[in-house]
Amino acid sequence: MDDGGVEAGKDTSTTAAWVARHRRLYERATRHPFTVSIHDGTVDLAAFRRWLGQDYMFVKEFVAFLASVLLKCCRQSEGSDMEIILGGLASLSDELSWFKKEADKWSVGLTEVSPLKSNTLYCRFLQSFSEPEISYTVAITTFWIIETVYQDSFALCIEEGNETPPELLGTCQRWGSHEFKQYCQSLQIIADRCLAEAPADVVRSAEEAFLRVLELEIGFWEMSSSQT
């Protein structure tokens, strides 16, 4: 766990402070050798195929997670939040269709894919959010950081000067786009508003969830690279 604070003149929100305080862990999640290898054009395409199949399974579980976030929102928050979360939920139908098309292109048999250990651990973490005692604040913060790690990771792969293989650019643009970054920022605004209003124990739980997501994301990239 890193120590530190937000630099002068920078965003001083709770979530920004967490990213600054846990910078090394955050960078391990968003600048993992797997995604860096995509940017550098050195990615093992067998690893990419493994990621594709495993992430398809993850997204199916993510639908249920996001439904639980929406339910907590309906019970505990304001209407404008619901519209933003619904937008994310609606996009998952298109995302699952995209995975199926990509799987066909890469000859990945989705019906033959079994979840590897890191994927199973991550999905169990998502399943825990169906418990009513987990607050909306913790849930929306978790949703924000999951999406943000992907956006930040794949944005690297479409930065100027990238060597990303042309056949992977569509994947990287899907999550690395400016439009998706704006969506992540809208989630961050909601999370920070909720955190500002939450009692200290809820804020602590939200930070623990933030850290757990970073650890699980690192594990997911490692799994994709090494099949462990």
Salt bridges, closest charged atoms under 4 A:
ASP2 OD1 - ARG24 NE 2.71
GLU27 OE2 - ARG23 NH1 3.87
ASP40 OD1 - HIS39 ND1 2.73
GLU78 OE2 - ARG193 NH1 3.78
ASP81 OD2 - ARG193 NH2 2.69
ASP94 OD2 - ARG174 NH2 2.80
GLU102 OE1 - LYS105 NZ 3.34
ASP152 OD1 - ARG31 NH2 3.12
GLU207 OE2 - ARG21 NH2 2.73
GLU207 OE2 - HIS22 NE2 2.75
GLU215 OE1 - ARG212 NH1 3.38
GLU222 OE2 - HIS32 NE2 2.75
